[in-house]
Amino acid sequence: MVYYFNQNKNNNLVTNYLDKKNNDVQMESVGFSIWETLFTDRAETMNIIEPYLAENINLITIQLGENVKELSTFETDFEYLIEYIKKHCSNSRIIVIGDFWDYKDRDRIKMIVAEKCKVDYISLNEIKDNTEYQAGMG
């Protein structure tokens, strides 16, 4: 089972790839924008994702943060989020996805927290801000 905690509901490329490899992929994309838009009391939002957390999950990707503008608590909140998921999904591989948009130190913070929490980090630097990878009209 694969869970995506992010804003993007279209994770078909990863799911299709995994399904070809394993032929039995169940995927759930969980929008968690409330976590991004708060800058205080983010821990109070964990009840939103708790129903999705279980020991039988193999892979969790976390692609959150691009809507975070206030960084004063971002590092500790992001670490809390990862540790909370690890506690409930101790058998899962967790991957943090870097930012597509540059904003102050947000992406660097995500990388530091991923290393501190001993989870994988995938950088998007090679495609960052590249209009070829942007969705939209025109």
C-alpha positions in Angstrom: 0.0 0.0 0.0 1.3 3.5 -0.9 0.2 6.7 0.7 0.9 10.2 -0.6 0.5 13.1 1.8 0.4 16.1 -0.5 -1.7 18.5 -2.4 -1.3 16.7 -5.8 -4.1 14.3 -6.4 -2.4 13.0 -9.6 0.3 10.4 -8.6 -0.5 8.1 -11.5 3.1 7.8 -12.8 4.5 6.4 -9.5 1.5 4.2 -8.9 1.6 2.8 -12.5 5.3 2.1 -12.2 4.9 0.3 -8.8 1.9 -1.6 -10.1 4.0 -2.9 -13.0 6.6 -4.1 -10.5 4.3 -5.6 -7.9 0.9 -6.0 -9.7 -0.9 -5.2 -6.5 -0.6 -1.6 -5.6 -3.2 0.2 -3.5 -2.7 4.0 -3.5 -4.3 6.8 -1.5 -3.5 10.5 -2.0 -4.3 12.5 1.1 -4.6 16.2 0.8 -3.2 17.9 3.9 -3.3 21.6 3.0 -4.5 22.5 6.5 -1.1 21.5 7.8 0.6 23.8 5.3 -1.5 26.8 5.8 -1.2 26.9 9.6 1.9 28.2 11.3 0.9 27.4 14.8 -0.7 24.3 16.3 0.1 22.1 13.3 0.2 19.1 15.7 -3.5 19.5 16.2 -4.1 18.4 12.6 -2.7 14.9 13.0 -6.1 13.5 13.5 -6.8 14.2 9.8 -4.2 11.8 8.7 -4.4 9.3 11.5 -7.1 7.1 9.8 -4.7 6.6 6.9 -1.8 5.4 9.0 -1.2 1.7 9.5 1.6 -0.9 9.9 0.8 -2.5 6.5 1.8 0.5 4.5 5.0 0.0 2.4 5.7 3.5 1.1 4.7 7.0 2.2 5.7 10.1 0.2 5.5 13.5 1.8 5.2 16.3 -0.6 4.2 19.1 1.7 5.4 22.6 2.3 5.1 24.5 -0.9 2.2 26.5 0.6 4.1 27.3 3.8 5.1 30.9 3.9 5.8 31.3 7.7 8.9 29.3 8.5 9.3 30.1 12.2 8.0 26.7 13.3 8.3 24.8 10.0 11.4 22.8 11.0 10.0 21.5 14.3 6.6 21.0 12.8 7.9 19.0 9.9 10.0 16.9 12.2 6.9 16.2 14.4 4.9 15.2 11.3 7.6 12.7 10.1 8.0 11.2 13.6 4.3 11.0 14.0 4.0 9.0 10.8 7.0 6.8 11.7 5.4 6.0 15.0 2.2 4.8 13.4 3.8 3.2 10.3 7.1 1.8 11.6 7.4 -0.7 8.6 7.0 2.0 6.0 9.6 3.6 3.8 9.1 7.3 4.0 10.3 9.7 1.2 10.2 13.4 1.5 9.9 15.2 -1.8 11.7 18.5 -2.2 10.0 21.8 -3.4 9.4 22.7 -7.0 9.2 26.4 -6.1 12.0 28.3 -4.4 11.1 30.0 -1.2 13.6 31.2 1.3 15.1 28.2 3.3 12.0 25.9 3.1 13.5 23.2 0.9 16.8 23.2 2.8 14.8 22.8 6.1 13.0 19.8 4.6 16.3 18.2 3.6 17.8 18.8 7.1 14.7 17.3 8.8 14.6 14.3 6.4 18.3 13.6 7.3 17.6 14.1 11.0 14.6 11.7 10.9 16.5 9.2 8.8 14.1 9.2 5.9 14.9 9.6 2.2 14.8 13.0 0.6 14.3 13.5 -3.2 15.4 16.8 -4.6 13.6 18.5 -7.4 16.4 20.8 -8.1 16.9 19.5 -11.7 13.4 20.6 -12.6 12.8 23.4 -10.1 11.0 26.4 -11.6 11.1 24.8 -15.1 7.9 25.8 -17.0 8.0 22.5 -18.9 7.0 20.7 -15.7 4.2 23.2 -14.8 0.6 22.3 -15.2 -1.8 24.9 -16.5 -3.3 26.6 -19.5 -1.0 27.8 -22.2 
